[in-house]
Amino acid sequence: MATKKEVRIGLIGTGLMGRIHSNGYNQVPHFFPELEYTPVLKAVCSRDAEKVKAFAEQWGYESFETDWRAIIARDDIDAVDICTPNDTHAVIAIAAAEAGKMILCEKPLARTVAEGKEMVEAIEKAGVANTVWYNYRRVPAVTLAKQIVDSGKLGKIFHYRANFLQDWTISADLPQGGTALWRLDADAAGSGVTGDLLAHCIDTAMWLNGSITDVSAMTETFIKERVHQLTGKVQKVGIDDACLFHCHFGNGSLGLFEATRYARGHKALYTFEINGEHASIRWDLHDMNRLEYFDHADDSVVRGWRSIHISDGDQPYMNRWWIPGTSIGYEHTFTHQVADFMKSLETGEPCSPTFQDALETQKVCEAVLESAATRSWKETGVESFAGFKTELV
Ligand SMILES: NC(=O)c1ccc[n+]([C@@H]2O[C@H](COP(=O)([O-])OP(=O)(O)OC[C@H]3O[C@@H](n4cnc5c(N)ncnc54)[C@H](O)[C@@H]3O)[C@@H](O)[C@H]2O)c1
């Protein structure tokens, strides 16, 4: 058997994403055995020595560090995986690029477009492989939606709409900042639901339907002050709790987007729908292995919404998993991204979304926030999405 080329991973951050990425690295050799490159769990980093040691043992890392700079300084690390809060993405990514490491960075790329541009410049100068974990592209049903749109079956697209609804910050007693609650702190997160939830919707939307050219938005912060965990003081809340925007796409279609953490009853209701001249598609994260499809070309007496269960071997990624009729989950999307990243090292193709692609999403997020702040339409400055591919599936 040919010897595998090792990609020695240094993962930073051991929270939700640290766990799910670690699972992905562990699964890939079992389910994508033909890949020339294979991840090796070399080191993991988090600030608490006892906790990171336990994490390393639990997930199979060879060693651990308590300062991310130590990960970057190590000669036995090839790729740095950034699973830390948003305010650390730029500083870690730029240092990793300067050290010649490949980089896998969690979303959103950065807090601002200015930070994102510095990150893109750094990886371009270093010429290192990179990807950003907008994982929903690698839900098999969403990848299939991309293939259907690209096939032209929908015809001219008229409408794209998406929601991302949660309800976990409704209590006014919830503090902001610090462990687990950094998402409520504008300094750490950059923004509220716009960078956290809408960034996913925007990435998927531009992947499926092309560039968003201009936006008109409104945001709301329902709870204006919260105790800050790090200072112990009641402080102004700087994030957007809810955001709605409408927009134009470059292909002439209209977009409508909504995200909130105040939709009582919804935990993570991410849905999108695309309406074309000949057909429509819709998808719902809560039923993630289904794609709904309406085709006007069907015989009129049986015409209606089809509910397609994505589980067969000829559907994206599914030949890797169990048997037709059985399901896979959220965690598999990250395993798929690890596999696609390893494959991209073999083919020399970029693993989308790249830092450059994620910067385009950042531009839309920033235009949305500026539009809401100024109550006016804003151009996004998004250029193109030529690098968005599904060939690696
Ligand atoms: N792709 C997705 O669907 C998805 C889902 C959730 C989170 N995210 C993104 O992933 C990132 C992390 O989110 P999370 O939910 O895992 O957060 P989390 O709060 O669960 O974990 C963050 C981890 O980073 C560590 N950390 C913080 N500062 C550090 C530092 N300076 N050095 C070393 N470690 C540090 C913390 O100790 C913790 O282990 C965020 O950018 C978030 O937006 C993406």
The ligand as an ORCA input file, in Angstrom:
! r2SCAN-3c Opt
* xyz 0 1
  N     -19.182     26.404     11.013
  C     -20.140     26.475     11.933
  O     -21.257     26.049     11.726
  C     -19.819     27.075     13.279
  C     -20.598     26.725     14.394
  C     -20.225     27.263     15.645
  C     -19.147     28.121     15.733
  N     -18.450     28.473     14.607
  C     -17.283     29.395     14.697
  O     -16.206     28.689     15.330
  C     -15.462     29.554     16.173
  C     -15.468     28.984     17.594
  O     -16.799     28.835     18.020
  P     -17.206     27.758     19.138
  O     -18.693     27.663     19.104
  O     -16.408     26.518     18.985
  O     -16.756     28.534     20.435
  P     -16.537     27.959     21.890
  O     -16.762     29.097     22.811
  O     -17.316     26.689     22.076
  O     -14.984     27.541     21.887
  C     -13.977     28.492     21.727
  C     -12.675     27.855     22.192
  O     -11.599     28.766     21.928
  C     -10.749     28.791     23.074
  N     -10.020     30.045     23.064
  C     -10.510     31.298     23.151
  N      -9.511     32.189     23.061
  C      -8.368     31.479     22.908
  C      -7.007     31.809     22.764
  N      -6.607     33.093     22.764
  N      -6.090     30.827     22.635
  C      -6.473     29.525     22.634
  N      -7.771     29.146     22.768
  C      -8.688     30.104     22.902
  C     -11.712     28.626     24.242
  O     -11.045     28.237     25.403
  C     -12.621     27.533     23.670
  O     -12.018     26.269     23.828
  C     -16.136     30.931     16.045
  O     -15.449     31.702     15.101
  C     -17.533     30.609     15.540
  O     -18.110     31.657     14.782
  C     -18.771     27.950     13.401
*
